[in-house]
Each structure stands twice: as C-alpha cells, then as structure tokens.
Amino acid sequence: MGERKRAQAAAALGTWTEPEEVYAQGRRLRDKVGFDAHRDMSLAKNRPSVEEFMHASNEGRLEELIPLRVGRMMVNPFAFFRGSAGLMAGDLAAGVSSGLEAQLCGDAHAANFGLYGTPEGQIVMDINDFDETLPGPWEWDLKRLVTSLVLAGRTGEVSDKGCRDAAEDAVRAYRGAIRHLAELPFMDSWTALGDESVLSKVKADDLLKDFSKAAEKSRKNTSARFAAKWTAHDGERWRFITNPPTFTTVSDETMHNVIDALPSYVDTLRESRRNLIMRYGVSDVAFRVVGTGSVGLRNYLILLHGNGNEALVLQAKEARRSALEPFLDVEPAKHEGKRIVHGARLVQAETDILLGYTTIEGRPYIVRQFRNRKGEIDATTLKRDDLDDYGRFAGALLARAHSRSVDPRLLAGYFQGNDGDDLDEAFAGYAFDYADQTEADHAELVDLVKNGKLPALVE
C-alpha cells in the first residue's frame, strides 16, 4: 500500500460519523431524485437495433457457437433478456439515479441467483454470476431484477397482478433488508448469509419447499458426482468422456496452454489455499459450452486428481469486458478476470475458496470450482405465490450484496418516509414497461432469424 493510500485509510479509520447524519445524507439525495422519477422507462438515444446489438455482442466469440447463442436467446423473452445485459445497460444509463453507487452484479436477473455450498458445507443462496460486475448505480441491479421477475412470470403464465406483486415485493424486501442491515453492528451486517432463515424474515415461507428441494439437489451436485458420470480411466490417464457438440476434447496445444496458465492462477489464491490446490495433479482438459449470454466464450473444464480416487473439476471461463463499462465512468480493467474475482469477493457473502484468475493464450479467464454444490430455483416455473416469495427473497439478497460496498444507512436514509410504497410502485411500473420493450426486442430477433439475417441453432 502506497503512502497516500495508507494515509487515506488511517484518516478513514480515525473518522466516526453519527448514524443520524449518515441517514440525513441519504434523505437529502431523495430531495434531488424523488421516488416517482424511477417510474420513467427511458431508452438510449443511440440505442442499437437488435441486429446491431447481436452482431456487436457476438464479436470475439467462437464463430461456430454463435448460432447456438442466438438459438438459446430465441426461446422466449426471458431468455433474450438474459443475453442482453449490454442492451439494457445503455437504456439504464439514459435514466435517473440517486447518486449512490454499489458494486453491481451487473446482470442481476432472476436466473443469476443460485444455491451453492460454503466451505463449512452450508447451502446458501446468493448472486452467482459476476461477468458484468462494476461499481455503478444501485438502481441498475434492482431494475434488472424486477424486470426479470415480470418476464419470468409471463413465461410461466402468471397473471399481470401476480407479476406486479412479485416486482413490488422485491423492491419492498430490498428496502426492508437495507433498513435491517443499517441497524446492525457493522460486523453482523457484513457477515449476513443468504440461508434458509432469510425466507422467514422476508415472509417467503411458500418458497421453503422449493428451497429445500433445490438445496437437497445441490448437495449432490459435486465434482465427484460429475466425474463419476463424465470421466473414465483409459488405462494410462483419467480422462473426460466428452459429449459433442457442447462438451468436446481440446487439442494437445490447447491442453498444454491451459495447464501452463495454472501456476499464475494459483498465485491469485490466498496463501493457505495455494497449499491445498498444489496437492492435486492435472489429468485432463476439455471444452464445455455454458450459459446463455456466455455461449461462444471459451470455457474449459480441468480434471484434477486428488487423494486416491478423489476428483476435483475446475472451470476456466473466458472473461470479457463488462457490458456495462461503456456506460459508466470507470477505468478499463487491467485484467477482466481480476475484475470479476474482485467483484465476487466484495459482493458474495461466501466466495468459492478456489476462485481466482489467469491468462490463457493471451485472454483473461476466471477459474473456480465446477459443480460446487450448485443448485437453482427456476423462476419461470413458479406460480403466483411462489414467484412473489422468490421476489422477496431475491430482493433481500440483492440488498445484502449491495450493503457490502455502499453504507446501508445511506440507502436507508434515501428510503425513509411514509411513501416507501411509491418507490415499489415506481420500480414495478418501470419493470412492466421494460418487459414490454424486451418482448418487442425478442420478436425482432425471431424475425431476423426467420428472414435469414441471423443464424440460429435451436436445441
């Protein structure tokens, strides 16, 4: 740490502010940007057409996988929304913000909240995708979340009233969680977990069955289970059993390049974890297609041989520039993998102990455990009451995530007053309008494919 940063840190630690003054700062921000201002849905003045957006967002991806990406985004408007964070970021930048910034997920839609295991074996739910993470207006994540709830609800044929309730309750839960966290000791608010107990706190008891079912399934979703199905000993080595076209072998050159990049990855881990990972040996490397927005990016699975027949699978996923970067006043990242790892460590309550980054063949990557007891609750399959509960759960989790980087007392001050419901209604109104826009964008994508202007592979 340089002298200037050391002095700044010392000054910050030496300064204490009355909580009421922090709340007052937040209230003053509301005088400038009222709740009603969040209702308006603006589109970027230079908003690209869907065809222009797709071509731009496909640049740098593996050409042979682009039709698969297009095909996955065609499935329904929610799927299109999942793959178009950059399109929405431009529109969000055209709207209002209160002036408070948090470390954003950057793509906080309903499918990017998932279950995973902590090092202690506890199953928690949290944001689990940070490809787009950057500091930015807290409103961007929350508007993306509530819009996704409306789209997920429409996909599952939930009524407009049910979708609106889910959207409004997500914002209400966000406000309530911020208010709760603002009253806690700093250490307690920092270490708050997204476990099953949160469901009761946000009155999402109807989701308990879905959470328990997903948690039970996630406990079995491990490297060992994956290896039991997708690996075999060929007499000399332990290898992946591939399944083209989404799970394929790699060339010897690529395998060596991936393996050669692992030492620099190890250097990005905390010291004690370096000792852990160095006990394993590399057995094989394969290529695997993942996600919707990530289709076409380079993604490798690395099979590690541990104690006896122990298998550990790592995922090395290509890291690209955040889709939000052109719309935020931020310096370009020196390493996109480091940006993602930094964001995840700052936002998640419990981060994968083997999360790190490296460079392979000149491209930045993140590296993490594959199948770290991961699970999900598919929001598009939830009925009205469960979608409402999911909205409250996700809203509270997003609030906890943001409270790591913005003082929750500032946000609680902004939310103070008897008209808090006005904010919930404003965000929900925005969500409905943007969901309509997304449906129009999705229809445009479908037409482009039908007219032969974009290639698509429908699975």
N, C-alpha and C positions, 0 to 999 in steps of 0.2 A: 504494500500500500504506500503511495507517494505521500510526501509531507502535506500537500494540500488536502488530499482525501482524509488523511489522519486527523488534520485539524478540523475538518468539517464533521467527522464522526465524533470527535471529542466535544465539539460545540453542540451537536445534536443531543448527545447523551447528557450534557450539562444543562439542557433546557427542558423545563416542565411547564405545561400549559394547563390551566384549569379546564376540566372537561366541558363546562358550560361555554367557554369561549370557543372550543372546537365545534360544538353544536351550533353556536351562533354563526360561525363561518359558513357552515352548510346552509343555514337559513338564508343568509344573505345571497347565496347563489340562486336560491329559488326566486328571489326578487327580480333577478335578471332573466331567468328561464323558468317560467311557470309550468305547472303540470300540463296544462292544455296544449302547450307548444309541442309536446311529444306526440300529439294525435296526428299531426300532418304527415303524410307519406310523400316524400319528395323523391324524384328520380334525377340522376346526374344529368346535367345539361348536355354533356358529350357522351351519353350512355351508348355503348356499342349495341349493334343488333345481336341477336342470339348467334347468328352465323359468325359474326366478327369475334364475339366472345369465345366461342368454341374453338375457332382457329388459333386465337391468341393463347388460350389456356392449354391447348394441345402442343404448343411449341416445346421442343425438348423431350417430349415423351417418346417412348418406343413406338415407331410408326405402326407396327403390326398389332399393337394393342389398342390403338385409338378407336377402331370400330367397337371394341368391347366396352370401352368407357362410354361412348355415345349410346350404345345399346342399354347399358345399365341406367343411364340418366333418362332414357325414354320411358322407363317402366311406369312412372306416374309423376305428378308434380312434386311430391315429396322427394323422390329420387333425384329429380332435376335440381331441386333446392340444395340437396346435399353436395352436389358437384359444382355449385356456382357461388361459393363464398365471395369470390372476387367481384362478381357482378353486383351483389348486394352491398359490398363494402363501398363501392362508388356511390350507390344510392344513399347509404347511411351518411357518407361524408357530406352529402348535399343537404342533410337535415340539421337539426339543432342538437346541442349537447350542453350539459350543465357546467362543464369546465373541470369536472373531476375525472381523473384517469386512473385506470387499474391495469394490471397485467391481464390482457384479454386472452381467453381461449382462442378467439378469432373465428371460431366456427362452432358456436355453442348451440347446435341444433339438437333435437331430442335424441337422435341416434348416437350422439357423441358423449352420452352419459352411460357409463357401464360399470359392471361389478368387476372387482379384481381382489387378489389376496395381498394382505400386508405381510411383512416378514414374520410377524407373530402368528400368521395363519388366520387372522380375522378377515371376513369378507366385508368389504366396504363398497360404496358406490360413489363415483366422482366423475368429473370430466376426464375423458381418457384419450383425447386427441388434441395435439398442440402444434400441428403442422403450420398453422397460421398465427401462432401466438406473437403478440407485440403489445407494448403499452398503448392504450387508447381509451376513448370514452366508454365508461361502464355501460352506457345505454346501448352500445352496439351489440354486445353479447346478449343482453336481455331482450332486445327487439328481435334478434335472430332466434332466440329460444321460443318466444311466444308465437312468432310466425310459424315456426316448425311445428308447434303444437296444433295450430289451426290446420296446417296441411296434413299432419299425421291423422288428425281427427277426421278430416274429409276423406282421406284414403280409407279409413276404417268405417266410413258411413255414419259417423257421429253427427248429430244434428248441429245446426248453427249455434243454438243455445248451449249445447254441450261444449262445443269448441270455444265459445266465448267465455264460458265459465272456467275452462281449463287455462285459457290465456290470462284472464283477470286474476285467477287464484295463484298462478305462477308469480305474477308481479306482487301480489299481496304477501305471498310467502317470502319472496325476496326481501320486501320491506320489513316483515316481521323478524326474519333471521338477522338482518342488519341491525335492527333495534336491539335484539337479544345479544348479539356479539358486541355491540357498543357498550353494553353494561357490564360485560365480563372483565376480569383481570386479563391483561394482555396475553399472558402465557396460556390461559384457558381458551381464549378465542382462537389463538394461533393453532392449538393442537386439537381443535374440534374435529371429529370424524363424521363421515357420511355413512354411519352404520344403520342398522335396523331401528335403533331408538329414535332416529330423526323422523321416521314415519309417524310415530305417535305425536311428536312435538308439533308437526305441521298438519295434524289431523288427516293423515293419509292412510288410515287403518285398512281401507278397502284394498290397498296395494300390498298388504302384508303377505298374502298368499302368493302373488306374483313375485315378490322379492324373495320369499323363502324358496320358491321353486327355482328361480334363477340362481340363487346362492348355492343351492344343493348341486345344480348342474355345473356351476363354475368351479366348485371344489374338485370336481373330477377332470377339469379342463387343464391338464398339466403337460409339461414336456414329455414326461414318462408315458402318458396315455397317447399322445401324438406319435411318439417314437414307436410304441407298440404296434400301431397301425401302419405307419408310413416309413418304417425303416426295416432293413434286413442285413444280416451278415452274409457277405458273398464268399466267405472262405478266408479272405485276407483282411477286408476292411468292413466297417459298419457304414452302410450307405442308405440314402433316402430311396424310397420307392416312389418314383415320380408319377404324375397323372396329367399328361398334356391335355389341353394347352395351358392350363392355369398353374401347373406345378411341373417344372421341367429341369433337366440337367443343365449344367453350365460347362463351358469349355475349360480345358486344363488351365489356360491362361487366366480366365476369369477367376477360377478357384484359387489360383496362387495369388492373384491381386487382392482378393478378399481376405485371404489368410494373412498376407503381408501387412494388411491395414489393421489387424487386430492389436498389435502392440501399442499403437497410438491410441486406440480405443481404451485399452487398459489404463493408460496414463490419465484418462479423464475421470476414472472412478476414484472414490475415496480410498485412502490408503489401505484400510483393513479389507476392503472388497477386492482390491488387487490381489491380495494373498489368496482369497477364495477362488477367483476366476483362473488364476495361474495353475491350480491343481488339475484343471481339465486339459484334455488333448482334443485337437480338431480331427474329426473323422470324415466330414463331407460338407459340401456346399451345394445348394440348389436354388432355383429361381421360383418365386411364387407370386402370383397376381393377388392383390388385396384391394379391398375397399371399393368405393365408387369414385370419389374425387381423386384418389391416388392411383387409379388404373393407368398404366403406361409408364409409371415411375419404376425405377429399378429397385427391386426388393429381394433380398437374399435370405435364405434360412441357413443357419450354420449349426451342424450337428456336433456337439461336444460329448466326449466320452469321459465319464466321471468315475466314481468308486464302484468297481465291479461292473455290473450291467447298468449303472446309472446313466441316463441320458439327460442332457440339457440342450435345448434348442434356443439359439439366439436369432433375432431378426435384425438385419441391417437394411434400413429403409432410406431411400434417397430423400434428401431434404432440399427443398427448393425455396426460393424467395417467397416470403409471406404474400398472399394475395392482397393483404391489407396495406402493405408497405407503400404503394403509390399514393395512398390517400391519407397517410399520417406523416407528421413531422418527425421522422426518426432517421437516424443514420443507418445506412445499409449495413447488414450484419457482416462481420468478417468471416464467419463460418455459420452457415444456416443450421447445421446440426447443433452447434453450441447454443444458438438462439432458442431452438426448440427445447433442448435439455434445461436451459436456464429457466424458461417459462414454465415447464412442467414442475421443476423443483420448487419454484416460487408459489405455484397455484395449487398443486395437489397436496392433500393432507398427508398422504403416504406415497412416496415415489418408489418405483422399481429400484431395488438396490443395485441392479446391474445396468441402469440407464446411463449411457454415455454417447460419445460421438467420435467419428473418424472421417477419413477421406479415402475413397476408393476410386482409382482411375481418374483422379482429378475432380471428383464430385463429392460434395459433403453428404454425410449419412448420419442418422442416429442409429444406435444399437441398443437393444433392450431384450428382455426375456420374451420368448414367444410362448403363448398359452400360459400366462402367469395366473392361473385360476380365474380366467376372464369369463364374464357372462354378460347377458344383456336382458333388458325388458323391451320388447319391440313395441314402441308407442303406436304403430299403425294397426296393431291388433287389439288395442284396448277399447273397451266400451266406455260409455259416457262417464260413469262414476270413477272408473279406474283411470281414465285419461285425466280427469280433474285431479285425482290424487297424485298422478305422475307429475302434473304441472306443479303442484305444491312442493313435491319432493325435489324436482329439478330446480325450481326457483330458489329453494333454501340452499341447495348445494352450490348453486352459482354465487349466491351471496357469500357463503363461506369462502369460496375460491377468491372472490374479489377482495375480501377483507384482509387477505394476506398482503396486498400491495397498496390499498387505499385505506386510510383510517376509517373504520366503520362509523365512528362518531360524526365524521363529516357527512357521510351519506345519511345517517340517521337524522342529522340536523336538516338536511335537504328535504327529507320525507316528513318532518314534523308538521303537525297541524291536524285539524279535523277533516280536511279534504283529501286525505290519502287515497280514498276510493277513486277520486278523479284521476289520479295517476294510473291506477289499474285499468280504468276505462279507456284512458288515452292510449296506453300501450296496446290494449286489445283492439281498439279501433284501427291503429296502425297495422297490427298483425293481419287483420281481415283484408285491408286494402293491399298489403304487400303479398298476401296469399293469392289474391285475385291476379296481381301482376305476375306472380310466379306461374300460375296456371296458364296465363297468356304466353309467357315465355316457353313453357313446356310444349304448348300447342304449336308454337313456331318451330321448335326443334323437331317435333314429329313431322311437320310439313317439309322441313328441309331434308329429312331422311326419305320421305315418300317421293320427293322430287329429285332425288339422286344427288343432292348437293353435299350431303354428309354420309359417310359410310357408317353402317351400324351392324353389330352382331348381337342378336337377341338370344340370350341363353335359355 
